[in-house]
Structure formats: structure tokens, C-alpha cells
Amino acid sequence: MWKRRVQPRPWRCAAAGAPQCARAPRNARAPSARHRRDARGAPRGPRRGGAHCRGIGRASVGLGVPECRRRGGRHRHEARQLGVGRERNGIRCRRCRRNRGGPRDRLQRARRRSSPLLRARGAVDRGSAALSLPPRCPREAPYPRAVRNAFAASVDRLRGHAAILVLASAGFLLTLGYGVYLAPDWDPGRDDQRQYIALAQGIVDRGEYTRATGTEAFVPEPLRFPGYPLFLAPLCSVGCSHWAITIAQALLLSALILVVAKFATGLIGSRGGLVAALLVALNPSFAFFGAHALSDLLATTLLVSSVAAMTVLTPRGGRGGVIAGLLLAFATLTRPVLLFALPLSMLVIALRDGLRRIAAPMALAILAFAMIVTPYVAYVESSFGRPVVGSSGALLYVAYFQGLAEKDLDPTEREEEVAGRASIARFDAVAGRAAQARAWIALDDELRGRAMALIAHDPWGFAARGVLRSVVLWTGEVPLRAEDTTATIAGLWRVTNLVLFALGLVGAVRIIRRDDPTSALPLLVILAVWGLSFPLSAEGRYSLPAQPFVAIGLAAMLMRLRRPAARLQSVAPIRLDESV
């Protein structure tokens, strides 16, 4: 019978029975470890470890033998060492955690094999009409409580999104309402609006950032920064209408509300984020300045968006770093004092995620920031021979006399005050746009020098008057026309804003967690805006970029007051010698 040279197939166990021959041929294959019988047909003896072949799709009972394979599965089951109880518990797969080879598994397989035969036998005994194949096992219905919980979570999520969209719409409509209130003259007392619109019109008409108009020669701009005129330029291509600016900034306020809600949700939860968005939407200062052609609302939106992008998008990859860098660059070009957001955000995410992990996205953020800011620095350097210009000297000089009555001036302060007024009068007498641009640089440097001399003359008085400047900064401006503002309205507005600011500051302190440096960002931004504005002349609108972070702290405080922390109840100590 060996003439046909039949060789055993390695994937199929040999048939049971007596051995076919006393000796295997030379060309017979070596016995496989998975076979119940060897090449001669003799049954293999039991292994000392207890492992034996159980066929494809079944698991070996041996200790640590990776024979567990699912029929048609997507991965091979890997055996796990189970110790002494391997015969009793079987071998459990490391990946799918399914127990294969145990007594319960063997019993279930036996029942599945015998169930059709037993049913068919019973049907033959009762009659052929009762013969039927076993139906397929229906899929088990999900647990009702889990379904209810998932449905409730989905409803809450949709409800939260709908509420945030309603708040964004409310901010949009409130800005349009202020537009109706300010039209048609649009608060002419704020002359910065005309200057911003003129710069934006120059970008559209001439393709240059210049204060020159018509056919005049190029005149560089030493006072205003190009961020807001670049925002107005697309609107000025269709006429620079105040209503177009108001509608665009109403959409900007809606975007600010959405960003605040998203950023605050990661710090104080979904309900806290909703409350923070509510506080921003109902704050009339945002809508009031949104109806003006001023850079305050744009600077606020860019600051909040850049901080959120730096903390949320930068760790996810290079694109997030580029987006964060671009937002920070445009925020700096809109208001240079917001430059602090770049190192502050990078420090926070480096402490949270580690410098090695975010090194590449951070480098891309810095590169994107430099690509946007460098052309303006080159513009200023080529026009004025210095990398930075602005009005810091004038603001510092005015800040020294803010809150100081004329009758309280000493001889040195009176002399400097008279000299400063004379310098300002000489600047006002300069004719020609180009000459005014050069004269402004000289005036700003002169006022800075006089301010530094005055601060050195009375440093403690200047620091004490900083409290008054801080009150003016954080109380904000009454969101009404100057002719409609009364002393009672101004007093109520200031007291209310001071109380809300104090609660927001305390809430920003309370949300700080040791395990999450990002939770300190609201407090750090508030302190940065406060510290950089402290020595300068204060106006209520200068604190607007930090007001969303005050709203986050205030929302956290309100949530804490609504749900106070549960007090720990004193529990009597348990004596070890007492019997249980």
C-alpha cells in the first residue's frame, strides 16, 4: 500500500484506528506538532504540559501555546500565561480577551453541535410537520438604560449647541441694534474711526499702507498699526459703509462667542462654557464697539482665538501651529501690546505637553508669526529708521497726570506740564502729512523722556495713582453716547463692572489645577493685560481683550456658587479591637 506514497496532510488529523505499518517510509513527512497521530498512524502520547491538538478554530489547553485562532477573525489570538489553573480556565487571548479552551467553551460547542440533531430526532418522533431548521440567533437588543443614557447625552449635546448658536445670534442682533442707535453720524467724537477708514481706503486705492490721499506722494504711517485697516480693506472695496463694517463686526462677535464657549468648555465644563458665552453675548461693550470702526473687537477676537488655537491645535500637528502663529501675528499687528500672548501660550503648552513633543509645531508657529510681522518691521525701519513706532511715549506722559489735580502739582510737575503742552501745540501747527509723520516721532520721543523724568521725580505717587488708572481700565466705558450718559448711569455701570471683575478674578484663581497648566491661562492673560496697561493712560476699551477671560472666571465662580462643594462629614474612627 506504500506504492502510492500517500503522505499525511499536515492540516488534517489522521483517521483513528490501528497503525498502518510498523515503520514509516523514508519520504514520509515529519509528524506535525498539531496532529493527534503521527506519520505511522499511531496516536501520540499525551504531552507533559497537557497540550494536544484540538483542530483549527479551537484553542490549545497547554500553558502559553499560541494555538488559539478564530475562524474568519481579523487577528490571531495570543495565549496568555494563566498559571496552575490552565486546565480549568483555558487560555485567554490577550487582544480580544476571549476565553478559549475552557470547560464552558467546550460545553457550549457541544451544545451547538448536538442541538440540530436532537431537534431533528424529536421532530421525526412527533411527525415530519414539526421538522424545522434552528433559527439564527437574533442579535441581542441593547440594554435599555444604556440607550436612554446615550439618547439623553445626544439631546444635551444638541441642546448645548443650539443654545450657543442662539447666544451667537443674540450678539449679532445686539450689534445691529447699536448700529441703529449710532446711525447716521456714528459717534463722531471718536475721530480714530476716520483715520482707520482712510488707511483702509489707501490700501484699496493705492495698494500702499500710507496716510496719503489722492495723488499725494507716499507718506508712511507712524501711529496706527496695519491690522485693522487690512480687515477693513475688503469692505472698503465696496464703499467703506459704516453699515457694512457693523455687519462684519457683528459676525465677528458671533465668532467670538463660539470660540469662548469652546475654549471655556475645556476648562470649566459644558455648562460653564455656556455661561461664559452668555456673559460675552450680553455684555453691551462688545456690541457697542462692534458698531464703531475701531480695532477693539477685532483685537479681542484675535487674542482669544490665538490663545485657544495655541493650546488646542498646536499639540495636534504642524497645521495647528501655523494657524496659531498666523492668528498671533495678526493680533500683534492690530494691537502690539498683545504680543505677550505668544510666549505666554508657548510656556503653558510646554509645561503641559513637554517641549520635545511640541517643538516642531512651536517652530512652525514662530515661523508663521515672523513671516507676517517681519514685512511691517521692515516697513517701519525703512521709513523711520527704527523697528518700532507708536504712541507709548504720549500714553506714558498722559498717564502721569491722570488722576492728578492741577492744584496738587509741585513746581517740577507744573514746569513739565507746561513744556509738554507747548510741544503738543507745536506739533498741531505742523502742516503737511509727511511733515506731521516726522514730527510725531519727535513728539513721542520727547514726551517719553519727560514722562520718565517725572516718574523718577515721584515714583510712589505715580504708583499710587495706578490704582485709579486700574479702576478706569476695568470698569470700562459706558456703552452710550456721551450726551446720553448721566452721572447715575456711569456710577452704576462702574460699580457693577468692578464687582463682576472681582468675582471673575477670584474665579480665574479658583479654576487653576496643578495637573493642567492650561487652566491658569485666564488668570495669566488678565494679569498680563493689567500689568502692561498699568503705567499707561487708561481707557475702558483697553481692557476689552481680557474681558472674555474675565467672563470665563466669572462663569466658574457662578457655577461654584450654584453647586457648592459638599462638606466632608466627620466619621467616627473605627477601633481595630471591635468585632465586626
Contacts in CASP RR format, 6 or more apart in sequence:
PFRMAT RR
TARGET T0000
AUTHOR 0000-0000-0000
METHOD contacts of the structure
MODEL  1
MWKRRVQPRPWRCAAAGAPQCARAPRNARAPSARHRRDARGAPRGPRRGG
AHCRGIGRASVGLGVPECRRRGGRHRHEARQLGVGRERNGIRCRRCRRNR
GGPRDRLQRARRRSSPLLRARGAVDRGSAALSLPPRCPREAPYPRAVRNA
FAASVDRLRGHAAILVLASAGFLLTLGYGVYLAPDWDPGRDDQRQYIALA
QGIVDRGEYTRATGTEAFVPEPLRFPGYPLFLAPLCSVGCSHWAITIAQA
LLLSALILVVAKFATGLIGSRGGLVAALLVALNPSFAFFGAHALSDLLAT
TLLVSSVAAMTVLTPRGGRGGVIAGLLLAFATLTRPVLLFALPLSMLVIA
LRDGLRRIAAPMALAILAFAMIVTPYVAYVESSFGRPVVGSSGALLYVAY
FQGLAEKDLDPTEREEEVAGRASIARFDAVAGRAAQARAWIALDDELRGR
AMALIAHDPWGFAARGVLRSVVLWTGEVPLRAEDTTATIAGLWRVTNLVL
FALGLVGAVRIIRRDDPTSALPLLVILAVWGLSFPLSAEGRYSLPAQPFV
AIGLAAMLMRLRRPAARLQSVAPIRLDESV
1 20 0 8 1.000
1 21 0 8 1.000
2 21 0 8 1.000
2 25 0 8 1.000
5 25 0 8 1.000
5 27 0 8 1.000
7 27 0 8 1.000
7 28 0 8 1.000
7 29 0 8 1.000
8 14 0 8 1.000
8 28 0 8 1.000
8 29 0 8 1.000
8 35 0 8 1.000
8 39 0 8 1.000
8 41 0 8 1.000
10 29 0 8 1.000
10 32 0 8 1.000
10 34 0 8 1.000
10 35 0 8 1.000
11 56 0 8 1.000
13 35 0 8 1.000
13 36 0 8 1.000
13 37 0 8 1.000
13 53 0 8 1.000
13 55 0 8 1.000
14 35 0 8 1.000
14 36 0 8 1.000
14 37 0 8 1.000
14 38 0 8 1.000
14 41 0 8 1.000
16 37 0 8 1.000
16 43 0 8 1.000
17 41 0 8 1.000
19 40 0 8 1.000
19 41 0 8 1.000
19 42 0 8 1.000
20 40 0 8 1.000
20 41 0 8 1.000
21 40 0 8 1.000
22 40 0 8 1.000
23 40 0 8 1.000
24 39 0 8 1.000
24 40 0 8 1.000
28 39 0 8 1.000
29 39 0 8 1.000
30 39 0 8 1.000
31 38 0 8 1.000
31 39 0 8 1.000
31 44 0 8 1.000
33 53 0 8 1.000
34 53 0 8 1.000
34 55 0 8 1.000
34 67 0 8 1.000
35 44 0 8 1.000
35 53 0 8 1.000
36 43 0 8 1.000
36 44 0 8 1.000
36 52 0 8 1.000
36 53 0 8 1.000
37 43 0 8 1.000
37 44 0 8 1.000
38 44 0 8 1.000
44 52 0 8 1.000
46 52 0 8 1.000
47 62 0 8 1.000
49 62 0 8 1.000
49 63 0 8 1.000
50 61 0 8 1.000
50 62 0 8 1.000
50 63 0 8 1.000
50 87 0 8 1.000
51 60 0 8 1.000
51 61 0 8 1.000
51 62 0 8 1.000
51 63 0 8 1.000
51 65 0 8 1.000
51 67 0 8 1.000
52 60 0 8 1.000
52 61 0 8 1.000
53 60 0 8 1.000
54 60 0 8 1.000
54 61 0 8 1.000
54 67 0 8 1.000
54 101 0 8 1.000
56 69 0 8 1.000
56 71 0 8 1.000
57 68 0 8 1.000
57 69 0 8 1.000
57 70 0 8 1.000
57 71 0 8 1.000
58 67 0 8 1.000
58 68 0 8 1.000
58 100 0 8 1.000
58 101 0 8 1.000
58 109 0 8 1.000
59 67 0 8 1.000
59 68 0 8 1.000
59 69 0 8 1.000
59 77 0 8 1.000
59 79 0 8 1.000
59 90 0 8 1.000
59 91 0 8 1.000
59 100 0 8 1.000
59 101 0 8 1.000
59 102 0 8 1.000
59 105 0 8 1.000
60 67 0 8 1.000
60 68 0 8 1.000
60 79 0 8 1.000
60 91 0 8 1.000
60 101 0 8 1.000
61 86 0 8 1.000
61 87 0 8 1.000
61 90 0 8 1.000
61 91 0 8 1.000
61 101 0 8 1.000
61 102 0 8 1.000
62 79 0 8 1.000
62 86 0 8 1.000
62 91 0 8 1.000
63 81 0 8 1.000
63 82 0 8 1.000
63 83 0 8 1.000
63 86 0 8 1.000
63 91 0 8 1.000
64 79 0 8 1.000
64 80 0 8 1.000
64 81 0 8 1.000
64 82 0 8 1.000
64 86 0 8 1.000
64 91 0 8 1.000
65 79 0 8 1.000
65 91 0 8 1.000
66 76 0 8 1.000
66 77 0 8 1.000
66 78 0 8 1.000
66 79 0 8 1.000
67 79 0 8 1.000
67 91 0 8 1.000
68 76 0 8 1.000
68 77 0 8 1.000
68 78 0 8 1.000
68 79 0 8 1.000
68 91 0 8 1.000
68 93 0 8 1.000
68 100 0 8 1.000
68 101 0 8 1.000
69 76 0 8 1.000
69 77 0 8 1.000
70 77 0 8 1.000
70 96 0 8 1.000
70 98 0 8 1.000
75 95 0 8 1.000
75 96 0 8 1.000
77 93 0 8 1.000
77 94 0 8 1.000
77 95 0 8 1.000
77 96 0 8 1.000
77 98 0 8 1.000
77 100 0 8 1.000
78 93 0 8 1.000
78 94 0 8 1.000
78 95 0 8 1.000
79 91 0 8 1.000
79 92 0 8 1.000
79 93 0 8 1.000
79 94 0 8 1.000
80 91 0 8 1.000
80 92 0 8 1.000
80 93 0 8 1.000
80 94 0 8 1.000
82 89 0 8 1.000
82 90 0 8 1.000
82 91 0 8 1.000
82 92 0 8 1.000
88 102 0 8 1.000
88 103 0 8 1.000
89 99 0 8 1.000
89 102 0 8 1.000
90 99 0 8 1.000
90 100 0 8 1.000
90 101 0 8 1.000
90 102 0 8 1.000
90 105 0 8 1.000
91 99 0 8 1.000
91 100 0 8 1.000
91 101 0 8 1.000
92 98 0 8 1.000
92 99 0 8 1.000
92 100 0 8 1.000
93 100 0 8 1.000
99 105 0 8 1.000
115 134 0 8 1.000
116 133 0 8 1.000
116 134 0 8 1.000
119 132 0 8 1.000
119 134 0 8 1.000
120 131 0 8 1.000
122 130 0 8 1.000
123 130 0 8 1.000
123 131 0 8 1.000
123 132 0 8 1.000
124 131 0 8 1.000
156 270 0 8 1.000
160 270 0 8 1.000
160 274 0 8 1.000
163 274 0 8 1.000
164 257 0 8 1.000
164 258 0 8 1.000
164 261 0 8 1.000
164 274 0 8 1.000
164 277 0 8 1.000
167 257 0 8 1.000
167 261 0 8 1.000
167 274 0 8 1.000
167 277 0 8 1.000
167 278 0 8 1.000
167 281 0 8 1.000
168 254 0 8 1.000
168 255 0 8 1.000
168 257 0 8 1.000
168 258 0 8 1.000
168 277 0 8 1.000
168 281 0 8 1.000
169 254 0 8 1.000
170 281 0 8 1.000
170 282 0 8 1.000
171 250 0 8 1.000
171 253 0 8 1.000
171 254 0 8 1.000
171 257 0 8 1.000
171 281 0 8 1.000
171 286 0 8 1.000
171 287 0 8 1.000
172 250 0 8 1.000
172 251 0 8 1.000
172 253 0 8 1.000
172 254 0 8 1.000
173 250 0 8 1.000
174 281 0 8 1.000
174 282 0 8 1.000
174 284 0 8 1.000
174 287 0 8 1.000
175 246 0 8 1.000
175 249 0 8 1.000
175 250 0 8 1.000
175 253 0 8 1.000
175 286 0 8 1.000
175 287 0 8 1.000
175 290 0 8 1.000
175 291 0 8 1.000
176 246 0 8 1.000
176 247 0 8 1.000
176 250 0 8 1.000
177 287 0 8 1.000
177 291 0 8 1.000
178 246 0 8 1.000
178 284 0 8 1.000
178 287 0 8 1.000
178 288 0 8 1.000
178 290 0 8 1.000
178 291 0 8 1.000
178 479 0 8 1.000
179 186 0 8 1.000
179 242 0 8 1.000
179 243 0 8 1.000
179 246 0 8 1.000
179 291 0 8 1.000
181 291 0 8 1.000
182 291 0 8 1.000
182 292 0 8 1.000
182 481 0 8 1.000
183 242 0 8 1.000
183 243 0 8 1.000
186 193 0 8 1.000
186 242 0 8 1.000
186 291 0 8 1.000
186 292 0 8 1.000
186 293 0 8 1.000
187 193 0 8 1.000
187 292 0 8 1.000
187 481 0 8 1.000
189 482 0 8 1.000
190 292 0 8 1.000
190 294 0 8 1.000
192 293 0 8 1.000
192 294 0 8 1.000
193 292 0 8 1.000
193 293 0 8 1.000
193 294 0 8 1.000
195 211 0 8 1.000
195 224 0 8 1.000
196 224 0 8 1.000
196 228 0 8 1.000
196 229 0 8 1.000
196 232 0 8 1.000
196 293 0 8 1.000
196 294 0 8 1.000
196 295 0 8 1.000
197 232 0 8 1.000
197 236 0 8 1.000
197 240 0 8 1.000
197 293 0 8 1.000
198 211 0 8 1.000
198 213 0 8 1.000
199 209 0 8 1.000
199 210 0 8 1.000
199 211 0 8 1.000
199 221 0 8 1.000
199 224 0 8 1.000
199 226 0 8 1.000
199 229 0 8 1.000
200 228 0 8 1.000
200 229 0 8 1.000
200 230 0 8 1.000
200 231 0 8 1.000
200 232 0 8 1.000
200 233 0 8 1.000
200 235 0 8 1.000
200 236 0 8 1.000
200 240 0 8 1.000
201 213 0 8 1.000
201 236 0 8 1.000
201 240 0 8 1.000
202 208 0 8 1.000
202 209 0 8 1.000
202 210 0 8 1.000
202 212 0 8 1.000
202 213 0 8 1.000
203 209 0 8 1.000
203 229 0 8 1.000
203 230 0 8 1.000
203 233 0 8 1.000
203 236 0 8 1.000
204 233 0 8 1.000
204 236 0 8 1.000
204 237 0 8 1.000
205 214 0 8 1.000
206 212 0 8 1.000
206 214 0 8 1.000
208 218 0 8 1.000
209 220 0 8 1.000
209 221 0 8 1.000
209 226 0 8 1.000
209 229 0 8 1.000
209 379 0 8 1.000
210 218 0 8 1.000
210 219 0 8 1.000
210 220 0 8 1.000
210 221 0 8 1.000
211 219 0 8 1.000
211 220 0 8 1.000
211 221 0 8 1.000
211 433 0 8 1.000
211 437 0 8 1.000
212 218 0 8 1.000
212 219 0 8 1.000
212 433 0 8 1.000
216 433 0 8 1.000
217 434 0 8 1.000
219 433 0 8 1.000
219 434 0 8 1.000
219 437 0 8 1.000
220 379 0 8 1.000
220 380 0 8 1.000
220 383 0 8 1.000
220 384 0 8 1.000
220 437 0 8 1.000
221 437 0 8 1.000
222 380 0 8 1.000
222 383 0 8 1.000
222 384 0 8 1.000
222 389 0 8 1.000
222 390 0 8 1.000
222 437 0 8 1.000
222 440 0 8 1.000
222 441 0 8 1.000
223 389 0 8 1.000
223 390 0 8 1.000
223 391 0 8 1.000
223 440 0 8 1.000
225 295 0 8 1.000
225 333 0 8 1.000
225 334 0 8 1.000
225 335 0 8 1.000
225 336 0 8 1.000
225 376 0 8 1.000
225 390 0 8 1.000
226 333 0 8 1.000
226 376 0 8 1.000
227 295 0 8 1.000
227 298 0 8 1.000
227 330 0 8 1.000
227 333 0 8 1.000
227 334 0 8 1.000
228 294 0 8 1.000
228 295 0 8 1.000
228 298 0 8 1.000
228 299 0 8 1.000
228 334 0 8 1.000
230 330 0 8 1.000
230 333 0 8 1.000
231 298 0 8 1.000
231 334 0 8 1.000
232 240 0 8 1.000
232 245 0 8 1.000
232 293 0 8 1.000
235 241 0 8 1.000
235 244 0 8 1.000
235 245 0 8 1.000
235 248 0 8 1.000
238 244 0 8 1.000
242 293 0 8 1.000
245 293 0 8 1.000
246 290 0 8 1.000
246 291 0 8 1.000
249 290 0 8 1.000
249 291 0 8 1.000
249 297 0 8 1.000
249 298 0 8 1.000
250 287 0 8 1.000
250 290 0 8 1.000
252 290 0 8 1.000
252 297 0 8 1.000
252 298 0 8 1.000
252 301 0 8 1.000
253 286 0 8 1.000
253 287 0 8 1.000
253 290 0 8 1.000
253 297 0 8 1.000
253 301 0 8 1.000
255 301 0 8 1.000
255 305 0 8 1.000
256 280 0 8 1.000
256 286 0 8 1.000
256 297 0 8 1.000
256 300 0 8 1.000
256 301 0 8 1.000
256 304 0 8 1.000
256 305 0 8 1.000
256 548 0 8 1.000
257 277 0 8 1.000
257 280 0 8 1.000
257 281 0 8 1.000
258 277 0 8 1.000
259 301 0 8 1.000
259 304 0 8 1.000
259 305 0 8 1.000
259 308 0 8 1.000
260 273 0 8 1.000
260 276 0 8 1.000
260 277 0 8 1.000
260 280 0 8 1.000
260 304 0 8 1.000
260 548 0 8 1.000
260 551 0 8 1.000
260 552 0 8 1.000
261 273 0 8 1.000
261 274 0 8 1.000
261 276 0 8 1.000
261 277 0 8 1.000
262 308 0 8 1.000
263 304 0 8 1.000
263 307 0 8 1.000
263 308 0 8 1.000
263 311 0 8 1.000
263 312 0 8 1.000
263 552 0 8 1.000
264 272 0 8 1.000
264 273 0 8 1.000
264 276 0 8 1.000
264 277 0 8 1.000
264 551 0 8 1.000
264 552 0 8 1.000
264 555 0 8 1.000
265 272 0 8 1.000
265 273 0 8 1.000
266 273 0 8 1.000
267 511 0 8 1.000
267 518 0 8 1.000
267 519 0 8 1.000
267 521 0 8 1.000
267 522 0 8 1.000
267 552 0 8 1.000
267 556 0 8 1.000
268 276 0 8 1.000
268 511 0 8 1.000
268 552 0 8 1.000
268 553 0 8 1.000
268 555 0 8 1.000
268 556 0 8 1.000
268 559 0 8 1.000
271 559 0 8 1.000
272 555 0 8 1.000
272 556 0 8 1.000
272 559 0 8 1.000
273 552 0 8 1.000
273 555 0 8 1.000
275 555 0 8 1.000
275 558 0 8 1.000
275 559 0 8 1.000
276 548 0 8 1.000
276 551 0 8 1.000
276 552 0 8 1.000
276 553 0 8 1.000
276 554 0 8 1.000
276 555 0 8 1.000
278 555 0 8 1.000
279 551 0 8 1.000
279 554 0 8 1.000
279 555 0 8 1.000
280 286 0 8 1.000
280 547 0 8 1.000
280 548 0 8 1.000
280 551 0 8 1.000
283 547 0 8 1.000
283 551 0 8 1.000
284 479 0 8 1.000
285 476 0 8 1.000
285 477 0 8 1.000
285 479 0 8 1.000
285 541 0 8 1.000
285 544 0 8 1.000
285 547 0 8 1.000
286 297 0 8 1.000
286 300 0 8 1.000
286 544 0 8 1.000
286 547 0 8 1.000
287 479 0 8 1.000
288 477 0 8 1.000
288 479 0 8 1.000
289 296 0 8 1.000
289 297 0 8 1.000
289 541 0 8 1.000
289 544 0 8 1.000
290 296 0 8 1.000
290 297 0 8 1.000
294 541 0 8 1.000
295 334 0 8 1.000
295 335 0 8 1.000
296 541 0 8 1.000
296 544 0 8 1.000
296 545 0 8 1.000
297 544 0 8 1.000
298 334 0 8 1.000
299 331 0 8 1.000
299 334 0 8 1.000
299 335 0 8 1.000
299 338 0 8 1.000
299 544 0 8 1.000
299 545 0 8 1.000
300 544 0 8 1.000
300 545 0 8 1.000
300 547 0 8 1.000
300 548 0 8 1.000
302 327 0 8 1.000
302 330 0 8 1.000
302 331 0 8 1.000
302 334 0 8 1.000
302 338 0 8 1.000
303 331 0 8 1.000
303 338 0 8 1.000
303 341 0 8 1.000
303 525 0 8 1.000
303 545 0 8 1.000
304 545 0 8 1.000
304 548 0 8 1.000
304 549 0 8 1.000
305 327 0 8 1.000
306 324 0 8 1.000
306 325 0 8 1.000
306 327 0 8 1.000
306 328 0 8 1.000
306 331 0 8 1.000
306 341 0 8 1.000
306 345 0 8 1.000
307 341 0 8 1.000
307 345 0 8 1.000
307 521 0 8 1.000
307 525 0 8 1.000
309 320 0 8 1.000
309 321 0 8 1.000
309 323 0 8 1.000
309 324 0 8 1.000
309 325 0 8 1.000
309 327 0 8 1.000
310 321 0 8 1.000
310 324 0 8 1.000
310 325 0 8 1.000
310 328 0 8 1.000
310 341 0 8 1.000
310 342 0 8 1.000
310 345 0 8 1.000
310 346 0 8 1.000
310 349 0 8 1.000
310 365 0 8 1.000
311 345 0 8 1.000
311 348 0 8 1.000
311 349 0 8 1.000
311 352 0 8 1.000
311 518 0 8 1.000
311 521 0 8 1.000
313 319 0 8 1.000
313 320 0 8 1.000
313 321 0 8 1.000
313 323 0 8 1.000
313 324 0 8 1.000
314 320 0 8 1.000
314 321 0 8 1.000
314 324 0 8 1.000
314 349 0 8 1.000
314 358 0 8 1.000
314 361 0 8 1.000
314 362 0 8 1.000
314 365 0 8 1.000
315 349 0 8 1.000
315 353 0 8 1.000
315 357 0 8 1.000
315 358 0 8 1.000
315 361 0 8 1.000
316 361 0 8 1.000
317 360 0 8 1.000
317 361 0 8 1.000
318 360 0 8 1.000
318 361 0 8 1.000
318 364 0 8 1.000
320 361 0 8 1.000
320 364 0 8 1.000
320 365 0 8 1.000
321 361 0 8 1.000
321 362 0 8 1.000
321 364 0 8 1.000
321 365 0 8 1.000
321 368 0 8 1.000
322 364 0 8 1.000
322 365 0 8 1.000
322 368 0 8 1.000
324 345 0 8 1.000
324 365 0 8 1.000
324 368 0 8 1.000
325 342 0 8 1.000
325 364 0 8 1.000
325 365 0 8 1.000
325 366 0 8 1.000
325 368 0 8 1.000
325 369 0 8 1.000
325 372 0 8 1.000
326 368 0 8 1.000
326 369 0 8 1.000
326 372 0 8 1.000
328 341 0 8 1.000
328 342 0 8 1.000
328 345 0 8 1.000
328 365 0 8 1.000
328 369 0 8 1.000
329 368 0 8 1.000
329 369 0 8 1.000
329 371 0 8 1.000
329 372 0 8 1.000
329 373 0 8 1.000
330 372 0 8 1.000
331 338 0 8 1.000
331 341 0 8 1.000
332 338 0 8 1.000
332 339 0 8 1.000
332 342 0 8 1.000
332 369 0 8 1.000
332 373 0 8 1.000
333 372 0 8 1.000
333 373 0 8 1.000
333 376 0 8 1.000
335 545 0 8 1.000
336 388 0 8 1.000
336 390 0 8 1.000
337 529 0 8 1.000
337 532 0 8 1.000
337 533 0 8 1.000
338 545 0 8 1.000
340 528 0 8 1.000
340 532 0 8 1.000
341 525 0 8 1.000
341 528 0 8 1.000
342 365 0 8 1.000
342 366 0 8 1.000
342 369 0 8 1.000
344 521 0 8 1.000
344 524 0 8 1.000
344 525 0 8 1.000
344 528 0 8 1.000
345 521 0 8 1.000
346 362 0 8 1.000
346 365 0 8 1.000
348 517 0 8 1.000
348 518 0 8 1.000
348 520 0 8 1.000
348 521 0 8 1.000
348 524 0 8 1.000
349 358 0 8 1.000
349 362 0 8 1.000
349 517 0 8 1.000
349 518 0 8 1.000
350 358 0 8 1.000
350 362 0 8 1.000
351 517 0 8 1.000
352 516 0 8 1.000
352 517 0 8 1.000
352 518 0 8 1.000
377 387 0 8 1.000
377 388 0 8 1.000
380 386 0 8 1.000
380 387 0 8 1.000
380 388 0 8 1.000
380 389 0 8 1.000
381 387 0 8 1.000
384 441 0 8 1.000
389 441 0 8 1.000
389 444 0 8 1.000
390 444 0 8 1.000
391 444 0 8 1.000
392 444 0 8 1.000
392 448 0 8 1.000
392 536 0 8 1.000
393 444 0 8 1.000
393 445 0 8 1.000
393 447 0 8 1.000
393 448 0 8 1.000
393 449 0 8 1.000
393 451 0 8 1.000
394 443 0 8 1.000
394 444 0 8 1.000
394 447 0 8 1.000
394 448 0 8 1.000
394 537 0 8 1.000
395 536 0 8 1.000
395 537 0 8 1.000
396 447 0 8 1.000
396 448 0 8 1.000
396 451 0 8 1.000
396 452 0 8 1.000
396 535 0 8 1.000
396 536 0 8 1.000
396 537 0 8 1.000
397 420 0 8 1.000
397 447 0 8 1.000
397 448 0 8 1.000
397 450 0 8 1.000
397 451 0 8 1.000
397 454 0 8 1.000
398 537 0 8 1.000
399 451 0 8 1.000
399 469 0 8 1.000
399 535 0 8 1.000
399 536 0 8 1.000
399 537 0 8 1.000
399 538 0 8 1.000
400 451 0 8 1.000
400 454 0 8 1.000
400 455 0 8 1.000
400 462 0 8 1.000
401 413 0 8 1.000
401 417 0 8 1.000
402 465 0 8 1.000
402 468 0 8 1.000
402 469 0 8 1.000
402 472 0 8 1.000
402 537 0 8 1.000
402 538 0 8 1.000
403 465 0 8 1.000
403 468 0 8 1.000
403 469 0 8 1.000
404 413 0 8 1.000
404 465 0 8 1.000
409 417 0 8 1.000
410 458 0 8 1.000
412 454 0 8 1.000
412 457 0 8 1.000
413 454 0 8 1.000
413 457 0 8 1.000
413 458 0 8 1.000
416 450 0 8 1.000
416 453 0 8 1.000
416 454 0 8 1.000
419 450 0 8 1.000
420 446 0 8 1.000
420 447 0 8 1.000
420 450 0 8 1.000
423 443 0 8 1.000
423 446 0 8 1.000
423 447 0 8 1.000
424 443 0 8 1.000
426 439 0 8 1.000
427 436 0 8 1.000
427 439 0 8 1.000
427 440 0 8 1.000
427 443 0 8 1.000
430 436 0 8 1.000
430 439 0 8 1.000
454 462 0 8 1.000
455 462 0 8 1.000
462 535 0 8 1.000
466 534 0 8 1.000
469 533 0 8 1.000
469 534 0 8 1.000
469 536 0 8 1.000
469 537 0 8 1.000
469 538 0 8 1.000
470 530 0 8 1.000
470 534 0 8 1.000
470 538 0 8 1.000
471 494 0 8 1.000
471 498 0 8 1.000
472 538 0 8 1.000
472 539 0 8 1.000
472 540 0 8 1.000
473 530 0 8 1.000
473 533 0 8 1.000
473 538 0 8 1.000
473 539 0 8 1.000
473 540 0 8 1.000
473 542 0 8 1.000
473 543 0 8 1.000
474 497 0 8 1.000
474 498 0 8 1.000
474 501 0 8 1.000
474 530 0 8 1.000
474 540 0 8 1.000
474 543 0 8 1.000
475 493 0 8 1.000
475 494 0 8 1.000
475 497 0 8 1.000
475 498 0 8 1.000
475 501 0 8 1.000
475 540 0 8 1.000
476 493 0 8 1.000
476 494 0 8 1.000
476 497 0 8 1.000
476 539 0 8 1.000
476 540 0 8 1.000
476 541 0 8 1.000
476 543 0 8 1.000
477 539 0 8 1.000
477 540 0 8 1.000
477 541 0 8 1.000
478 485 0 8 1.000
478 489 0 8 1.000
478 490 0 8 1.000
478 493 0 8 1.000
480 489 0 8 1.000
500 550 0 8 1.000
500 554 0 8 1.000
501 550 0 8 1.000
503 553 0 8 1.000
503 554 0 8 1.000
503 557 0 8 1.000
503 558 0 8 1.000
504 550 0 8 1.000
504 551 0 8 1.000
504 553 0 8 1.000
504 554 0 8 1.000
504 556 0 8 1.000
504 557 0 8 1.000
505 523 0 8 1.000
505 526 0 8 1.000
505 550 0 8 1.000
505 553 0 8 1.000
506 553 0 8 1.000
506 557 0 8 1.000
507 553 0 8 1.000
507 554 0 8 1.000
507 556 0 8 1.000
507 557 0 8 1.000
507 560 0 8 1.000
508 522 0 8 1.000
508 523 0 8 1.000
508 526 0 8 1.000
508 549 0 8 1.000
508 550 0 8 1.000
508 552 0 8 1.000
508 553 0 8 1.000
508 556 0 8 1.000
509 523 0 8 1.000
510 553 0 8 1.000
510 556 0 8 1.000
510 557 0 8 1.000
510 560 0 8 1.000
511 519 0 8 1.000
511 522 0 8 1.000
511 552 0 8 1.000
511 553 0 8 1.000
511 556 0 8 1.000
512 519 0 8 1.000
512 520 0 8 1.000
512 523 0 8 1.000
513 519 0 8 1.000
521 549 0 8 1.000
522 549 0 8 1.000
522 550 0 8 1.000
522 552 0 8 1.000
522 553 0 8 1.000
523 549 0 8 1.000
525 546 0 8 1.000
525 549 0 8 1.000
526 546 0 8 1.000
526 549 0 8 1.000
526 550 0 8 1.000
529 542 0 8 1.000
529 543 0 8 1.000
529 545 0 8 1.000
529 546 0 8 1.000
530 546 0 8 1.000
533 542 0 8 1.000
533 543 0 8 1.000
536 542 0 8 1.000
END
